[in-house]
């Protein structure tokens, strides 16, 4: 099959689907959509030979061996919001390293709200919601950035959150302090929700022609600063950043 009938499309509504490699019977992609979305990946791979990705290359490899990708509808008759939730749970479950010793999925994006609502051990859940005070290494030069406005807006719209992107985005940092910053800590409601080890930065202009600092680095998932309370280091009135040891 390369498409559903119109009657089938009307009955399906939003759905979550899986693409399976027929040679191994392993799921290699999880997605959501409606209409003929489930078939789009194979059609795109065939029609756009120059496009490159793990998913597209695997599809072409399967086809070149004379076989066909298997398509499965995992849940249907969903609302769009429900399809986001089901998709995110499946992506997290199939890509969580504690459960899977090998990479099963070719999905580029993680599950919807994976970073804050995704799979956690019971210990991680406890530390997420019952936080200890931050203990700062005196050798670490830290920039705290407030994620309150961006995070609240994303939740209101039910948008996915690029936690790395909103932590590293451009900030009004003093030029002489930018080279000294070792870590950027994203803070939401007084708790550190992201830690980025800085490896570089650049300057960009904002709408008011001010120089703002955009950071690059590594998102740390096991930093001792993660899920700690920073009430001892409050932001100033209306401020979006706060320095520690700078």
Secondary structure, 3 states (H helix, E strand, C coil): CCCCCHHHHHHHCEEEEEEEECCCCEEEEEEEECCCHHHHHHHHHHHCCCCCCHHHHHHHHHHHCCCCCEEEEEEEEECHHHHHHHHHHHHHHHHCCCCCCCCCCCCCCCCCCHHHHCCCCHHHHHHHHCCCECCCCCCCCEEEEECHHHHHHHHHHCCCCCHHHHHHCCECCCHHHHCCCCEEEEEECCEEEEEEEEEEEEEEECCCCCEEEEEEEEECCCCCCCCCECCCCCCCCCCCEEEECC
